[in-house]
């Protein structure tokens, strides 16, 4: 309040009672005395230097003659007392003033000495002695200039002694005797203090209003403004309190300004004026760096900075609290809050250090559970669910965690779900739901239960749980202007997927459209529109599908919806094709190619068009379509397939020579795995179809020289050339085969090379070695090479006149290698043919019946019929 009990009264200015030189001869003492008197009069000495003045006066007194000392000592003592008073040496001043009152009662200095004696007693805490002196002055000296001050001091003493009635009485006396006196403002403020203590805030406010209007001293007025702010606060007038504290904070008295500034900042924060409060708190900390309120102010500022989204500023505050107040009881909170700020600034590793500091250093702190939960949360953000799990478990098992334990139980379910422990997750979530938690919505639990059942493949149950979540959404559907249930979008999305996987297309479509309508801000809105459209295509309602796909396509483009947009263009084009709207399909696919030239769907769309043309026998269109995929989408994974199928379309169109270049392009640009084998076989077949040995030689040479061609392709092309060359140049063919075998090609090329070697021996008439090769292959293999070796062995036997054995060997092809139907049928045909040639008609007929029965559609049956006719 404005008259705090601990504050001593401010010294009053001492009047100068004697001149600078009273003696005729200005000796040393007189000169010094004159200097001191002038200093008193003019105020040249600061309060801090009055102790020096007092010491000089004490030094000067002994030099006076005994006669002079008798005449001048009361004045000198008075001056000396004034200097001590100014220097706040109240004990010494009291003794000197008492000396005048007791030893020099008839001097003119007694009247004022009596007042200052009372002031000293009051400053020294001797209120009773002070009161006696003030009352003595009032009764003996009606002409004293300090009567008003003494009357006010008596009121002050009574107020300090909790004698409220006496204080009010003295204030009434003061008002009557000095209605416009210098202490009127102070008196009004004291009355305000009294009424404030009585909780009569309205009356206190009226007194403070009068006091602030009359007070002239800045410190007194500043104190009154502070008291007025407290009164407004008690009356609940927060805005007026803020203004009063602002006035007090602007004053010169640092202690009052500090208190007022702090109070004002607190009120701004409490009133929701966050940004203004931030400025006030920041200014307070800057102005009063050593304040006793620094810790509380910094903590409040940090909380407000978090609230206003200034995580970096909040981090600085929490950091200063951690470092500046290591012994504070709030240290666990400071570590935790600093961790939260670090997490908001995407510095999870540093945040973990702070959370762990709370857990390890302050395990019994209320913030320990929060920090354990936060640690688990950080690990879940990193997808380190096994590391997060024990932290959530520790919080869930804590009886003091309350709602935090509920959230931890839910987080345990999330961790188990993401770890693939679906059975355990399901059990945890069912248990949590049965507890009816307050901090976790039932909808969130049901959605996670549904997703867990979905991942377990229990789709019917998933639909039930997700349907329950959807019903909760319907029951709690928001009114206009309210935010929808946060779990509703998840429920609709996963309900759509579960129904889609079950083939419940209508239900799936409707669920996806619920998300679209009721959650327009959800990031999955366009995807859900797309899925609804796909449901319509699966229901063969392409018209409805096109409408939904068009909505996706019409949405503004962004990085987040490009995938859905591209898929919608692709699906819309296909739907338009099924509707027979060919031109529109072409336009949509062209748009897909223009907007997503490096995506997967545009080349896939044109590839499918080309496939359809190939299936329809439109080989020219197919070749053009495949060529476009290879040319316009060089980054696509379909390029090599497009090259192959383009060549295949040309082949089907009857142009094997042109197809050769296409197959070569596919191989030379890096065909691998199954496509490598398929393209190599196709190129070899095209070479055989041309029958051009020279062309085969050129491709063989090109294959050997090519650096990018796979070794399997090189070997295959060389072996094909060797087969074509064998009839005209057996030795040249043998050299090629030997070259291929030296590089040890993989199977089945190694077996094919050996087979060719056997055919070479047969071609040059070395039947024994040929038979050895064919027998070895036939007995050691069950693949096509073995079947072909058996057929070649039979031909060799036939060629050497061993026809009976040849019939048996031809039959072996059918019996041992039935999976290779064309070779088996050919073997039966040749067996019957040789049997007929030998005149064994009975056996020939049986063999021919077996051929017709086993392979009725084989061209060898047709050839047999033609031969018999």
C-alpha positions in Angstrom: 0.0 0.0 0.0 1.0 3.6 -0.1 2.2 3.7 3.5 4.0 0.4 4.0 5.0 -0.4 7.6 8.6 -1.2 6.7 9.4 2.1 5.0 10.9 4.9 7.1 9.5 8.4 6.7 11.3 10.5 4.1 13.6 13.1 5.7 12.2 16.6 5.7 14.3 19.6 4.5 16.0 21.3 7.5 15.7 25.0 7.7 18.8 27.0 8.0 18.6 28.9 11.4 22.0 30.7 11.4 24.0 32.5 8.8 27.4 31.7 7.4 29.5 34.0 9.7 28.1 35.1 13.1 31.5 36.1 14.6 33.3 39.3 13.9 36.4 37.3 13.0 35.8 34.5 10.6 38.0 31.8 12.2 38.3 28.3 10.8 35.2 27.0 12.7 33.0 29.8 11.5 34.1 29.4 7.9 33.4 25.7 8.0 30.1 26.3 9.8 29.2 28.8 7.1 30.0 26.3 4.4 27.9 23.6 6.0 25.0 26.0 6.5 25.1 27.0 2.8 25.1 23.4 1.8 22.0 22.9 3.9 20.3 25.9 2.4 21.1 25.4 -1.2 20.9 21.6 -1.3 24.4 21.3 -2.7 25.0 18.1 -0.7 23.5 14.9 -1.9 22.0 12.7 0.9 24.9 10.3 0.5 27.4 13.1 1.4 25.7 14.3 4.6 27.7 11.8 6.6 30.9 13.6 5.5 29.3 17.0 6.5 28.3 15.6 9.9 31.9 14.4 10.5 33.3 17.8 9.5 30.9 19.5 11.9 32.0 17.2 14.7 35.6 18.0 14.0 35.0 21.8 14.0 33.2 22.0 17.4 36.2 21.4 19.7 38.2 24.4 18.3 35.7 26.9 19.6 36.7 28.8 22.7 34.7 27.8 25.8 32.8 31.1 25.6 32.0 30.6 21.9 31.0 27.0 22.4 28.5 28.1 25.0 27.0 30.6 22.6 27.2 28.5 19.4 26.9 24.8 20.4 23.1 24.5 20.1 23.2 25.8 16.6 26.2 23.6 15.7 24.5 20.6 17.4 21.4 21.3 15.4 23.3 21.5 12.1 25.2 18.3 13.0 21.9 16.5 13.8 20.5 17.6 10.5 23.5 16.3 8.6 23.2 12.9 10.4 19.5 12.8 9.7 20.1 13.5 6.0 22.7 10.7 6.0 20.0 8.3 7.5 22.1 7.9 10.7 18.9 8.2 12.7 20.4 6.9 16.0 23.1 9.7 16.0 20.6 12.3 14.9 18.2 11.2 17.6 20.9 11.6 20.3 21.8 15.1 19.0 18.2 16.3 18.8 17.6 14.9 22.3 20.6 16.8 23.6 19.1 20.0 22.4 15.7 19.2 23.9 17.1 18.2 27.2 20.1 20.5 27.7 19.0 23.6 25.8 15.2 23.9 26.4 15.2 27.6 26.0 16.9 27.8 22.6 14.9 28.4 19.4 16.0 25.0 18.1 14.0 23.0 20.6 10.7 23.3 18.7 12.0 21.8 15.4 14.4 19.5 17.2 11.3 18.0 18.9 9.8 17.1 15.5 12.9 15.6 14.1 13.5 13.7 17.3 10.1 12.1 16.8 11.0 11.4 13.1 14.2 9.6 14.2 12.3 7.5 16.7 9.8 6.6 14.1 12.5 5.6 11.7 14.2 3.5 14.4 10.9 1.7 15.0 10.2 3.3 18.3 6.6 4.2 17.5 5.5 4.9 21.1 8.4 7.3 21.7 7.7 9.0 18.4 4.0 9.4 19.2 4.9 11.1 22.5 7.1 13.6 20.7 4.5 14.4 18.1 1.9 14.9 20.7 4.2 17.1 22.8 4.9 19.3 19.7 1.2 19.6 18.9 0.4 20.7 22.5 3.3 23.1 23.1 4.1 24.7 19.8 1.0 25.9 17.9 3.3 27.9 15.7 5.3 24.8 14.5 5.5 24.4 10.7 5.3 20.7 11.3 1.9 20.4 12.9 0.3 19.0 9.8 3.2 16.5 9.4 2.9 15.5 13.0 -0.9 15.0 12.8 -0.4 12.8 9.7 2.4 10.9 11.5 0.1 10.1 14.4 -2.5 8.7 11.9 0.3 6.7 10.3 1.4 5.3 13.7 -2.1 4.3 14.6 -2.6 2.6 11.2 0.7 0.7 11.6 -0.4 -0.4 15.1 -3.7 -1.7 13.6 -5.6 0.9 15.6 -7.9 1.7 12.8 -10.4 3.8 14.7 -7.6 6.0 16.1 -6.1 6.3 12.6 -9.4 7.4 11.1 -9.8 9.9 14.0 -6.4 11.5 13.3 -7.3 11.6 9.6 -10.5 13.5 10.4 -8.5 15.9 12.5 -6.1 16.4 9.7 -8.9 17.1 7.2 -10.5 19.6 9.5 -7.4 21.5 10.4 -5.6 21.2 7.1 -8.2 20.7 4.4 -5.9 21.8 1.6 -2.6 20.8 3.3 0.4 19.2 1.8 -0.5 15.9 3.3 -4.1 15.8 2.0 -3.3 13.4 -0.8 -1.3 11.1 1.5 -4.2 11.1 4.0 -6.7 10.2 1.3 -4.5 7.3 0.2 -4.1 6.1 3.8 -7.8 6.2 4.2 -8.0 4.1 1.0 -5.6 1.6 2.5 -7.8 1.3 5.6 -10.9 0.7 3.6 -9.1 -1.7 1.3 -8.0 -3.7 4.4 -11.7 -3.7 5.5 -12.6 -5.0 2.0 -14.7 -1.9 1.4 -13.3 -1.6 -2.1 -15.7 0.9 -3.5 -15.0 3.4 -0.7 -11.2 2.6 -1.0 -11.4 3.4 -4.7 -13.0 6.8 -4.0 -10.2 7.7 -1.5 -7.5 6.6 -4.0 -9.1 8.7 -6.7 -8.9 11.8 -4.5 -5.3 10.9 -3.5 -4.0 10.5 -7.0 -5.6 13.8 -7.9 -3.8 15.7 -5.1 -0.5 14.0 -4.7 2.5 15.9 -6.1 5.4 13.6 -5.2 6.0 11.1 -8.0 6.7 8.2 -5.7 3.6 8.8 -3.6 1.5 9.1 -6.7 3.0 6.0 -8.2 2.3 4.1 -5.0 -1.3 5.3 -5.1 -1.8 4.2 -8.7 -0.5 0.7 -7.7 -3.0 0.6 -4.8 -5.7 1.7 -7.1 -4.9 -1.1 -9.5 -5.2 -3.6 -6.6 -8.6 -2.2 -5.8 -9.8 -2.4 -9.3 -8.6 -6.0 -9.4 -10.6 -6.7 -6.2 -13.7 -5.2 -7.8 -13.2 -7.4 -10.9 -12.6 -4.4 -13.2 -9.7 -6.0 -15.0 -9.3 -3.3 -17.7 -9.2 -0.5 -15.2 -6.7 -2.5 -13.1 -4.5 -2.9 -16.2 -4.5 0.9 -16.8 -3.7 1.7 -13.2 -0.8 -0.8 -13.1 0.4 0.7 -16.4 0.5 4.2 -14.7 2.3 2.8 -11.7 4.8 0.9 -13.9 5.7 4.2 -15.7 6.8 5.8 -12.4 10.4 6.4 -11.2 10.3 4.2 -8.1 11.8 1.0 -9.4 10.3 -1.3 -6.7 6.7 -0.1 -7.4 7.2 -0.1 -11.2 8.5 -3.7 -11.1 5.5 -4.9 -9.1 3.0 -3.0 -11.2 4.6 -4.2 -14.5 4.4 -7.8 -13.3 0.8 -7.4 -12.3 -0.2 -5.8 -15.6 1.5 -8.6 -17.6 -0.3 -11.2 -15.5 -3.7 -9.5 -16.1 -3.1 -9.3 -19.9 -2.3 -13.0 -20.0 -5.4 -13.8 -18.0 -7.6 -11.7 -20.1 -6.5 -13.6 -23.3 -4.5 -10.6 -24.7 -1.8 -13.1 -25.5 0.3 -11.0 -27.9 0.1 -7.8 -25.7 1.0 -10.0 -22.7 4.0 -11.3 -24.5 5.2 -7.8 -25.2 4.6 -6.8 -21.6 6.4 -9.8 -20.1 9.3 -9.5 -22.5 9.6 -5.8 -21.6 9.5 -6.6 -17.9 12.3 -9.2 -18.1 14.4 -6.8 -20.1 13.8 -3.9 -17.6 14.2 -6.0 -14.4 16.7 -8.8 -15.2 17.3 -9.4 -11.5 13.7 -9.4 -10.4 12.4 -11.9 -7.9 9.6 -12.5 -10.3 12.0 -13.5 -13.2 11.3 -17.3 -12.9 7.5 -16.9 -12.8 7.5 -14.3 -15.5 9.7 -16.3 -17.8 7.6 -19.4 -17.3 4.4 -17.5 -18.1 6.0 -15.9 -21.2 7.1 -19.3 -22.4 3.6 -20.7 -22.1 2.2 -17.7 -24.0 4.7 -18.1 -26.7 3.7 -21.7 -27.1 0.1 -20.6 -27.3 0.9 -18.1 -30.0 2.9 -20.6 -32.0 6.3 -19.1 -31.4 8.1 -22.4 -30.6 11.6 -20.9 -31.0 10.8 -18.1 -28.5 9.3 -20.6 -26.1 12.4 -22.8 -26.4 14.7 -19.8 -25.4 12.5 -19.2 -22.3 12.4 -22.8 -21.2 16.2 -23.1 -21.8 16.9 -20.0 -19.7 14.8 -21.5 -16.9 16.6 -24.9 -17.0 20.0 -23.2 -17.0 19.1 -20.2 -14.7 17.1 -22.0 -11.9 18.7 -25.4 -11.4 17.4 -25.6 -7.8 13.8 -24.8 -8.7 11.0 -27.2 -7.7 9.6 -26.7 -11.2 12.7 -28.1 -12.9 11.0 -31.3 -14.1 8.3 -29.1 -15.8 11.0 -26.9 -17.4 12.8 -29.9 -18.9 9.5 -31.4 -20.2 8.3 -28.1 -21.7 11.7 -27.5 -23.3 11.4 -31.0 -24.8 8.0 -30.1 -26.2 9.4 -27.0 -27.7 12.2 -28.9 -29.3 9.7 -31.4 -30.6 7.7 -28.6 -32.2 10.8 -27.4 -33.9 11.4 -30.9 -35.3 14.4 -31.7 -33.1 13.3 -35.0 -31.7 16.7 -36.3 -30.6 17.2 -33.2 -28.4 13.7 -33.5 -27.1 14.3 -37.1 -26.1 17.3 -36.0 -24.0 15.0 -33.6 -22.0 12.2 -36.2 -21.6 14.7 -38.8 -20.5 16.2 -36.2 -18.0 12.8 -36.0 -16.3 12.3 -39.8 -16.2 15.7 -40.5 -14.8 16.3 -37.5 -12.5 12.8 -36.9 -11.3 11.1 -40.2 -11.3 8.5 -39.2 -8.7 7.6 -35.9 -10.4 4.2 -35.5 -11.9 6.0 -34.8 -15.1 7.7 -38.2 -15.2 4.7 -39.9 -16.7 4.2 -37.1 -19.2 7.8 -37.5 -20.2 7.6 -41.2 -20.6 4.5 -40.8 -22.8 6.3 -38.1 -24.8 9.3 -40.4 -25.2 7.0 -43.1 -26.6 5.4 -40.6 -28.9 8.8 -39.5 -30.3 9.6 -43.2 -31.1 6.2 -43.7 -32.8 7.0 -40.7 -35.0 10.1 -42.5 -36.0 8.1 -45.7 -36.6 10.2 -47.3 -33.8 7.2 -49.0 -32.3 9.1 -51.7 -30.3 11.1 -48.9 -28.6 8.0 -46.9 -27.9 6.0 -49.7 -26.4 7.7 -50.0 -23.0 7.3 -46.3 -22.3 3.6 -46.4 -23.0 3.3 -49.6 -20.9 5.1 -47.9 -17.9 2.6 -45.0 -18.0 -0.4 -47.4 -18.4 0.7 -49.2 -15.3 1.0 -46.0 -13.2 -1.9 -45.4 -10.9 -1.1 -41.7 -10.8 -1.2 -41.2 -14.6 -5.0 -40.8 -14.8 -6.2 -39.9 -18.3 -2.6 -40.2 -19.5 -2.8 -43.9 -18.7 -5.9 -44.2 -21.0 -4.0 -42.5 -23.8 -1.1 -44.8 -23.2 -3.3 -47.9 -23.4 -4.5 -46.6 -26.8 -1.0 -45.9 -27.9 0.0 -49.5 -26.9 -2.7 -50.7 -29.3 -1.3 -48.5 -32.0 2.2 -49.8 -31.4 1.1 -53.4 -31.5 -0.9 -52.8 -34.6 2.1 -51.3 -36.4 4.3 -54.1 -35.2 2.0 -56.6 -36.8 0.9 -58.1 -33.4 -2.7 -57.9 -34.4 -4.0 -60.4 -31.9 -2.4 -58.6 -29.0 -3.5 -55.2 -30.4 -7.1 -56.5 -30.6 -7.1 -57.7 -27.0 -5.7 -54.4 -25.7 -8.2 -52.3 -27.7 -11.2 -54.5 -26.6 -10.1 -54.1 -23.0 -9.7 -50.3 -23.3 -13.1 -50.0 -24.8 -14.7 -52.0 -22.0 -13.2 -49.4 -19.5 -15.1 -46.6 -21.2 -12.2 -44.1 -21.1 -12.9 -40.4 -20.9 -9.8 -39.2 -22.8 -10.1 -41.5 -25.8 -13.3 -41.3 -27.9 -15.1 -44.6 -28.5 -15.0 -43.8 -32.2 -11.2 -43.7 -32.3 -11.1 -47.1 -30.5 -13.7 -48.6 -32.9 -11.8 -47.4 -35.9 -8.5 -48.9 -34.7 -10.3 -52.1 -33.9 -11.8 -52.2 -37.3 -8.4 -51.6 -39.0 -6.9 -54.3 -36.9 -9.6 -56.8 -37.9 -9.1 -55.6 -41.5 -5.4 -56.4 -41.4 -6.2 -59.8 -39.8 -8.4 -60.6 -42.8 -11.5 -60.7 -40.6 -13.3 -58.4 -43.0 -16.9 -59.1 -41.8 -16.0 -58.2 -38.2 -14.1 -55.1 -39.5 -17.2 -53.9 -41.2 -19.2 -54.3 -38.0 -16.7 -52.3 -35.9 -16.3 -49.6 -38.5 -20.0 -49.5 -38.9 -20.4 -48.9 -35.2 -18.0 -46.0 -35.5 -20.0 -44.6 -38.3 -23.2 -44.9 -36.3 -21.5 -43.0 -33.5 -20.7 -40.3 -36.1 -24.4 -40.2 -37.1 -25.6 -40.0 -33.5 -23.2 -37.2 -32.7 -23.4 -35.5 -36.1 -22.5 -31.8 -35.7 -24.7 -28.9 -36.0 -24.1 -26.1 -38.5 -20.8 -24.4 -37.9 -19.5 -27.2 -35.6 -16.5 -29.4 -36.5 -17.4 -33.0 -37.4 -16.4 -36.0 -35.3 -12.6 -36.4 -35.8 -12.9 -40.2 -36.1 -15.7 -40.1 -38.7 -13.4 -39.7 -41.7 -11.3 -42.7 -40.7 -14.4 -44.8 -40.1 -15.8 -44.0 -43.5 -12.5 -44.5 -45.3 -11.8 -47.9 -43.8 -15.4 -49.0 -44.0 -15.2 -48.3 -47.7 -12.1 -50.4 -48.1 -13.4 -53.3 -46.0 -16.6 -53.5 -48.0 -14.7 -53.2 -51.3 -12.5 -56.2 -50.4 -15.7 -58.1 -49.5 -17.2 -57.3 -52.9 -19.9 -55.2 -51.3 -19.6 -52.6 -54.0 -22.7 -50.4 -53.2 -21.8 -50.2 -49.5 -18.2 -49.4 -50.3 -19.2 -46.7 -52.7 -21.6 -45.2 -50.2 -18.9 -45.2 -47.4 -16.4 -43.5 -49.6 -19.0 -40.9 -50.6 -19.7 -40.2 -46.9 -16.1 -39.1 -46.5 -16.4 -36.9 -49.6 -19.5 -35.1 -48.5 -19.0 -34.8 -44.7 -15.2 -34.3 -44.5 -14.3 -32.0 -47.5 -11.0 -31.0 -45.9 -9.8 -34.5 -45.4 -6.6 -35.3 -47.4 -8.3 -38.5 -48.6 -11.3 -36.8 -50.2 -10.1 -37.1 -53.8 -8.9 -40.7 -53.2 -12.3 -41.6 -51.8 -14.0 -40.1 -54.9 -11.7 -42.2 -57.0 -12.5 -45.3 -55.1 -16.2 -44.7 -55.3 -15.8 -44.4 -59.1 -13.9 -47.7 -59.2 -16.7 -49.3 -57.3 -19.0 -48.1 -60.0 -16.8 -49.5 -62.8 -16.7 -52.9 -60.9 -20.5 -52.7 -60.9 -20.4 -52.1 -64.7 -22.0 -48.7 -64.2 -19.4 -46.8 -66.3 -21.6 -43.7 -66.7 -21.7 -43.1 -63.0 -18.0 -43.9 -62.7 -17.1 -41.3 -65.4 -19.1 -38.7 -63.5 -17.1 -39.4 -60.3 -13.8 -39.6 -62.1 -14.5 -36.2 -63.7 -15.0 -34.7 -60.2 -11.5 -35.9 -59.3 -10.0 -34.5 -62.5 -11.7 -31.1 -62.0 -10.1 -30.6 -58.6 -7.3 -28.0 -58.4 -3.9 -29.7 -59.0 -1.5 -30.1 -56.1 1.4 -32.4 -55.2 -1.0 -34.1 -52.7 -3.7 -35.1 -55.3 -1.6 -35.9 -58.4 -1.7 -39.6 -57.9 -5.5 -39.6 -57.5 -5.9 -37.3 -60.5 -3.7 -39.5 -62.8 -5.5 -42.7 -61.7 -8.9 -40.9 -62.4 -7.8 -40.0 -65.9 -6.7 -43.5 -66.6 -9.8 -45.1 -65.2 -12.1 -42.6 -67.0 -10.4 -43.3 -70.3 -11.0 -47.0 -69.8 -14.6 -46.5 -68.8 -15.2 -44.3 -71.8 -13.7 -47.0 -74.0 -16.1 -49.6 -72.6 -19.0 -47.1 -73.3 -17.9 -46.9 -76.9 -16.9 -43.3 -76.7 -13.6 -43.9 -78.5 -12.8 -40.3 -79.3 -13.3 -39.1 -75.8 -11.2 -42.0 -74.5 -8.4 -40.8 -76.8 -8.7 -37.3 -75.6 -8.5 -38.4 -71.9 -5.5 -40.5 -72.5 -3.8 -37.7 -74.4 -4.5 -35.4 -71.4 -3.1 -38.1 -69.1 0.1 -38.2 -71.2 0.4 -34.4 -71.2 -0.1 -33.9 -67.5 1.9 -37.0 -66.3 4.5 -37.7 -69.0 6.8 -39.5 -66.5 4.1 -41.4 -64.6 3.2 -45.1 -64.9 -0.4 -44.8 -66.0 0.0 -43.0 -69.4 2.2 -45.6 -71.0 0.1 -48.3 -69.4 -3.0 -46.7 -71.0 -1.5 -46.7 -74.5 0.0 -50.1 -74.0 -3.4 -51.5 -73.3 -4.9 -49.9 -76.4 -2.2 -51.5 -78.4 -2.8 -54.8 -76.8 -6.5 -54.6 -77.7 -5.6 -53.8 -81.3 -3.3 -56.8 -81.4 -6.0 -59.0 -79.9 -8.5 -57.7 -82.6 -6.0 -58.5 -85.4 -5.4 -54.8 -86.2 -1.6 -55.4 -86.4 -0.7 -52.1 -88.0 -2.5 -50.2 -85.2 -1.0 -52.4 -82.6 2.5 -51.8 -84.0 1.9 -48.1 -84.0 0.6 -48.1 -80.4 3.5 -50.1 -79.0 5.9 -47.9 -80.9 4.4 -44.8 -79.3 4.8 -46.3 -75.8 8.5 -47.0 -76.5 9.1 -43.6 -78.1 7.1 -41.2 -75.9 7.7 -42.8 -72.5 11.4 -43.7 -72.4 11.4 -43.8 -68.6 8.6 -46.3 -68.4 9.1 -49.9 -67.4 7.0 -50.9 -70.4 9.5 -49.8 -73.0 11.1 -53.2 -73.6 7.8 -55.0 -73.6 6.5 -52.4 -76.1 9.5 -53.0 -78.4 8.9 -56.8 -78.2 5.2 -56.6 -78.9 5.6 -54.1 -81.7 7.9 -56.6 -83.4 5.4 -59.4 -82.6 2.6 -57.4 -84.3 4.8 -56.9 -87.4 5.5 -60.7 -87.3 1.8 -61.4 -87.1 1.3 -59.1 -90.0 3.5 -61.5 -92.1 6.7 -59.5 -92.2 9.4 -61.5 -90.3 12.3 -59.5 -91.8 10.9 -56.3 -90.3 10.1 -58.1 -87.1 13.8 -59.0 -86.7 14.8 -55.4 -86.1 12.1 -55.0 -83.4 13.2 -58.1 -81.6 16.8 -57.0 -81.9 15.9 -53.5 -80.4 14.2 -55.2 -77.4 17.3 -57.4 -76.8 20.0 -54.8 -77.4 18.2 -52.2 -75.1 18.5 -54.6 -72.1 15.8 -57.2 -72.1 16.3 -59.5 -69.1 14.8 -62.6 -67.4 11.7 -64.0 -69.1 11.5 -61.2 -71.7 15.1 -62.0 -72.7 14.3 -65.6 -73.4 11.0 -64.8 -75.2 12.6 -62.1 -77.4 15.6 -64.3 -78.2 13.3 -67.2 -79.2 11.2 -64.8 -81.3 14.3 -63.4 -83.1 15.5 -67.0 -83.9 12.1 -68.0 -85.1 12.0 -64.9 -87.4 15.4 -65.9 -88.8 14.2 -69.4 -89.5 11.1 -68.1 -91.1 13.2 -66.0 -93.5 15.4 -69.0 -94.3 18.2 -66.5 -95.2 21.5 -68.0 -94.0 23.3 -64.8 -94.9 20.9 -62.7 -92.8 21.5 -65.1 -90.0 25.2 -64.7 -90.3 24.9 -60.9 -90.1 22.8 -61.0 -87.0 25.2 -63.5 -85.5 28.1 -61.2 -86.2 26.2 -58.2 -84.8 25.4 -60.1 -81.6 29.1 -61.0 -81.1 30.1 -57.4 -81.5 27.3 -55.9 -79.4 28.4 -54.8 -75.9 24.9 -54.4 -74.4 23.5 -57.8 -75.4 23.0 -60.5 -72.8 25.3 -63.5 -73.2 22.2 -65.8 -73.4 21.0 -63.8 -76.5 24.4 -63.9 -78.1 24.6 -67.7 -77.7 21.0 -68.3 -78.9 21.5 -66.2 -82.1 24.8 -68.0 -82.8 23.2 -71.4 -82.3 20.3 -70.5 -84.6 22.8 -69.5 -87.3 24.7 -72.7 -86.8 21.4 -74.7 -87.3 20.7 -72.8 -90.5 24.3 -73.3 -91.7 24.5 -77.0 -90.8 23.0 -78.3 -94.1 25.3 -76.3 -96.3 28.4 -76.0 -94.2 28.7 -78.6 -91.5 32.2 -77.7 -90.6 31.3 -74.0 -90.3 28.4 -74.9 -88.1 30.6 -77.1 -85.9 33.0 -74.2 -85.4 30.2 -71.9 -84.2 28.9 -74.6 -81.8 32.4 -75.2 -80.4 32.8 -71.4 -79.9 29.5 -71.2 -78.0 30.4 -74.2 -75.8 33.7 -72.6 -74.9 31.9 -69.7 -73.1 29.8 -72.2 -71.2 26.3 -70.8 -71.8 23.6 -71.5 -69.3 20.9 -74.1 -69.8 19.1 -74.9 -72.0 21.6 -73.4 -74.4 24.4 -75.7 -73.3 22.1 -78.7 -74.1 21.1 -77.2 -77.4 24.8 -76.8 -78.4 25.5 -80.5 -77.5 22.4 -81.5 -79.6 23.7 -79.5 -82.5 27.1 -81.2 -82.1 25.3 -84.6 -82.4 23.5 -83.4 -85.5 26.8 -82.4 -86.9 28.1 -85.9 -86.4 25.0 -87.2 -88.2 25.5 -84.8 -91.0 29.0 -86.0 -91.7 28.0 -89.7 -91.3 29.7 -90.3 -88.0 26.6 -92.3 -86.7 28.3 -93.8 -83.7 29.4 -90.5 -82.2 26.0 -89.0 -83.1 24.2 -91.9 -81.4 26.4 -91.4 -78.3 25.5 -87.7 -78.1 21.8 -88.3 -78.6 21.7 -91.2 -76.1 23.4 -89.2 -73.5 21.0 -86.3 -73.9 17.9 -88.5 -74.0 18.8 -90.4 -70.9 19.9 -87.4 -68.8 17.2 -84.9 -69.5 13.5 -84.5 -69.3 13.1 -81.2 -71.1 12.6 -80.4 -74.8 16.3 -81.0 -75.5 15.9 -84.6 -74.3 12.8 -85.0 -76.5 14.5 -83.6 -79.6 17.6 -85.8 -78.9 15.3 -88.9 -78.9 13.8 -87.8 -82.2 17.2 -87.2 -83.7 18.4 -90.6 -82.4 15.4 -92.2 -84.2 16.2 -90.4 -87.4 19.8 -91.5 -87.2 18.7 -95.2 -86.7 16.3 -94.8 -89.7 19.1 -93.3 -91.8 21.4 -96.3 -91.1 18.7 -98.8 -91.9 17.9 -99.9 -88.4 14.2 -99.3 -89.0 12.8 -101.6 -86.3 14.9 -99.7 -83.6 13.9 -96.5 -85.3 10.2 -97.3 -84.7 10.8 -98.0 -81.0 12.9 -94.8 -80.6 10.2 -92.7 -82.3 7.7 -94.2 -79.9 10.0 -93.2 -77.0 9.5 -89.5 -77.8 5.8 -89.9 -77.1 6.1 -92.1 -74.0 9.0 -90.4 -72.3 8.3 -86.7 -73.2 4.5 -86.4 -73.4 4.6 -82.7 -72.2 6.1 -81.7 -75.5 3.0 -82.5 -77.5 4.2 -81.4 -80.9 7.4 -83.5 -80.7 5.4 -86.4 -79.2 2.8 -86.3 -82.0 5.6 -86.0 -84.6 7.3 -89.1 -83.0 4.1 -91.1 -83.3 3.6 -90.1 -86.9 7.2 -91.1 -87.8 6.9 -94.3 -85.9 3.7 -95.2 -87.9 5.4 -94.1 -91.2 8.5 -96.2 -90.6 6.3 -99.2 -89.5 4.3 -99.0 -92.8 7.5 -98.7 -94.8 8.7 -101.9 -93.1 5.4 -103.6 -94.0 4.4 -103.9 -90.3 0.8 -102.7 -91.0 -0.7 -104.0 -87.8 1.7 -102.1 -85.7 1.4 -99.0 -88.0 -2.4 -98.9 -87.6 -2.1 -99.2 -83.8 0.4 -96.4 -83.7 -1.7 -94.2 -85.9 -4.8 -94.8 -83.7 -2.8 -93.7 -80.7 -1.8 -90.5 -82.5 -5.4 -89.7 -83.4 -6.6 -90.4 -79.9 -3.8 -88.6 -78.0 -3.5 -85.6 -80.3 -6.7 -85.2 -82.3 -6.0 -81.6 -83.3 -2.4 -82.0 -84.1 -1.2 -81.1 -87.6 0.5 -84.4 -87.7 -2.9 -86.1 -87.7 -3.9 -84.1 -90.7 -0.6 -85.0 -92.4 -1.2 -88.7 -91.6 -4.6 -88.5 -93.2 -3.2 -86.9 -96.3 -0.4 -89.6 -96.5 -2.9 -92.5 -96.2 -5.2 -91.1 -98.8 
